[in-house]
Amino acid sequence: MITKQLLKDEIDYVQDAYLEALYKIIKAFRLPVDEEHAMPHTEKQLLDTSDAREWHAFIQETYGCLADDPIARGEQGTFETRKVLQ
């Protein structure tokens, strides 16, 4: 099972170039604020809009990042024919 502590320990090994992207991904998974500590509706709307803008900016920054090294599926290959089970 993956724990928060395990994630925190692994962050030390993340390259500095990826920290901003990692931060944005972590923010996307934050727990919702409970009703007792909820923000006023207009402030929450502003925050949601800001988060949406940040998310779109993140997508724009990372979209196509593997264009120079695309993922490709290799050949299927051939397999030996075995005895057919009935």
Secondary structure, DSSP 4 states (H G I P E B T S, - for coil): ---HHHHHHHHTTS-GGGHHHHHHHHHHTPPPPPGGGPPPHHHHHHHHHHHHHHHHHHHHHHTTTTTTS-------------PPP-
